[in-house]
Amino acid sequence: TLVMRESDHQLSAQHGYMINCLCKLSSFLAQRRIVETEQGSKVMSDFEDHLTLTFPSKIPKNLIAFRMSQLGTLPFNIYNQLPSQNWPSLVSPDWWTNQIYLLILKKPKSEWRWVPGETPLSTGMEVLYGILFYLGGILLGKAILKNARTIELKFWVSAHNIGISLLSLFILLGFLEQIIPKLREHGFFWTICNYYSYTQPLELYYYLNYLCKWLEFGDTFFLVLKKKKLQTLHVYHHALTMYLCYIQINGKTSISWFVCSVNLFVHVIMYYYYFLASRGIRVSWKKYLTSLQITQFIIDLNLVYFCLYTHMAVHHFPNLPNVGDCRGTRQSAYFGCFLLSTYLFLFVQFFIKVYAESNKIAMNKRKEEKAKEKKST
């Protein structure tokens, strides 16, 4: 509870009341916003904690016990922000993104906006059509190529895989450039839950990551053209990951940067492995890729369930211990938790089926060979 000085409340009713915090004053004042609502003027701060403000008796009652759980419902323009470049130009993804944006669209990337219906591929129907096209393309491709010869696509497969690996690395570095300064200044919880942690530069990288999922449909189409067997896990993962990225950016989920960053890190390694495999280069660490993916989902699930818990506690179960609200919609939170849980289950199942069973087969062969050696001796 923060006690406010009575002398600090001399502003007119027209402009609201400016509250001078006795705690963390310097950092608080830099982030303060006064928002006009139907009930009166309320102060919005960047405190991560769940705060209750206590005011002198002269302050109107509608300002008493303003809790920071209301923060997620208050308007805030993420596009009115200072330039975000944090690294030297030549190694800054933000700088390069801006140069590409200027080259293609003749305007700075700071003017980019996620506007459903205006931004390309920003509506639910477009995503639905994309998924249907993906699934239909698989069925149609298999039917057409059933009796056809296998198509040689070595160059295109290699180019696709190394391209996705490098693009994933670029987007990952873009996330890190934006997040690392915020981690240093505000801490981890602020970056995954605070209302202000969701920024325009980050949203642009969310969008690039979302577009990357469309490009990853190429993985499946190359397998179809090469007449390879498709795993159910592969199709399920590719189809729904794109929708997950769409629903998270549409819901402005602040924790998305962490999930995206871990996924991009995995994809940098995974698609590099695919590139090597397409060139006929064998590596000894293939089996660790699935373990890495499983680890990714375990880490993600721990974090997203934590954020969902503290969000639900703030809004529905205030007596439960919590650390404050987290930004995002319930729809995106529920779907994200559900989908990541199914991914974990399916990848563990795949790991057991492929690697555990193959190990058993290898062990049985060794036993048979040893038994034959004993008989021969």
C-alpha positions, 0 to 999 in steps of 0.5 A, spaced: 500 500 500 502 506 497 500 512 502 500 519 497 502 526 500 496 530 500 499 536 497 500 532 491 493 533 489 492 540 487 490 539 479 483 541 477 478 536 476 478 537 468 485 534 468 485 529 473 489 528 479 497 526 479 499 522 484 506 522 486 509 515 489 513 515 495 516 508 492 520 508 486 519 515 484 523 516 479 522 510 475 514 511 476 514 518 473 517 516 467 512 511 465 505 514 468 499 515 464 493 518 466 487 515 463 480 519 463 474 514 464 467 514 465 468 514 473 473 519 473 481 520 472 485 514 474 493 513 474 496 508 470 503 506 472 508 500 470 508 497 476 509 489 475 506 488 482 498 488 484 497 494 487 492 498 492 493 505 492 491 509 499 489 516 498 488 522 503 480 523 505 480 529 500 481 525 494 474 522 491 472 515 493 472 513 485 480 513 486 481 509 492 483 502 491 485 502 484 488 496 482 493 494 477 489 488 474 485 493 471 491 495 467 490 490 461 483 494 460 486 501 459 487 504 452 495 504 450 497 506 443 503 501 442 505 505 436 507 511 439 514 509 441 521 511 440 526 508 435 527 501 438 534 500 435 539 497 440 545 494 436 550 497 431 547 498 425 550 493 421 549 487 426 542 490 428 536 486 425 532 492 427 536 496 422 536 491 416 528 490 417 528 498 416 532 498 410 528 492 407 522 496 408 524 502 406 527 499 399 520 495 398 515 500 400 519 507 400 517 508 408 520 507 415 518 500 418 515 504 424 509 506 420 507 498 419 501 496 423 497 490 424 490 492 422 486 486 421 483 486 414 488 491 411 495 487 413 496 481 408 493 475 411 491 478 418 483 475 418 481 469 420 478 467 414 485 468 410 488 463 415 482 458 415 483 458 407 490 457 408 489 451 412 484 448 407 489 450 401 495 446 405 490 440 407 487 440 400 494 440 397 496 434 400 491 430 398 491 433 391 498 432 390 498 425 393 493 423 388 496 426 382 503 423 383 501 416 385 503 413 379 508 419 377 516 418 377 519 421 383 521 428 382 528 431 383 528 437 388 535 437 391 537 444 390 530 447 391 529 443 398 536 445 400 535 452 398 528 452 402 531 449 408 537 454 409 533 459 407 528 458 413 534 457 418 537 463 416 530 467 416 529 464 423 536 466 426 534 473 423 527 474 427 530 471 433 536 476 433 530 481 432 526 479 438 533 479 442 535 486 440 528 488 443 527 484 449 534 484 452 534 491 454 527 490 457 530 484 461 535 489 464 531 494 465 525 491 468 526 484 469 523 477 466 516 478 469 515 485 466 517 482 459 512 477 459 506 480 462 506 487 463 501 491 458 507 496 455 512 490 454 508 489 447 511 494 443 510 496 435 517 493 433 516 486 437 509 486 433 512 486 427 517 481 428 511 477 431 508 478 424 514 476 420 514 469 425 507 468 423 509 469 415 515 464 416 509 459 418 506 460 411 513 459 408 514 452 412 508 449 408 513 448 403 516 442 408 510 438 406 509 440 399 516 438 398 515 431 401 509 430 397 513 431 391 518 426 393 513 421 395 515 421 402 510 418 407 507 424 411 507 423 419 500 425 422 504 429 427 508 433 421 501 435 418 498 437 425 504 441 427 504 445 421 497 446 420 495 449 427 502 452 428 500 458 423 493 459 427 497 459 433 501 465 431 495 468 428 491 468 434 497 470 439 498 476 434 491 478 434 490 477 441 497 481 443 499 476 448 505 479 451 508 472 453 509 471 445 516 473 445 518 468 449 515 462 446 517 465 439 524 465 441 525 458 443 521 456 437 526 460 432 532 457 436 530 450 435 528 452 428 535 455 426 538 448 428 532 443 425 532 447 418 540 447 418 540 439 420 535 438 414 539 442 409 545 438 411 541 432 410 538 434 403 546 435 401 547 428 403 551 429 410 550 425 416 550 428 423 551 424 429 546 429 433 539 427 429 536 424 435 537 430 440 533 434 435 526 431 438 529 431 445 530 439 444 523 440 441 520 436 447 524 440 452 522 447 448 514 445 449 516 443 457 519 450 458 513 453 454 508 450 458 510 451 464 511 459 463 504 459 459 500 455 464 503 460 470 501 466 466 494 463 465 494 462 472 496 468 475 491 472 470 485 468 472 487 469 480 487 476 479 480 476 475 476 471 478 480 468 485 483 474 488 484 470 494 489 465 491 497 467 491 499 471 484 504 476 481 499 480 477 495 480 471 498 478 464 496 481 457 493 477 452 486 475 451 483 468 454 481 465 447 489 466 445 491 463 452 486 457 452 488 455 445 495 456 446 495 452 452 491 446 449 495 446 443 502 446 446 500 441 451 498 436 445 504 438 441 508 435 448 504 429 448 505 427 440 512 429 440 513 424 446 509 419 443 513 420 436 520 420 440 518 413 444 516 410 437 521 412 433 528 412 438 526 407 443 523 402 439 529 403 434 534 402 440 530 395 442 531 393 435 538 394 435 539 391 442 536 385 440 540 384 433 546 385 438 544 379 442 542 375 436 549 376 434 552 374 440 548 368 441 550 366 434 558 367 436 557 363 442 554 357 438 559 358 433 565 357 438 
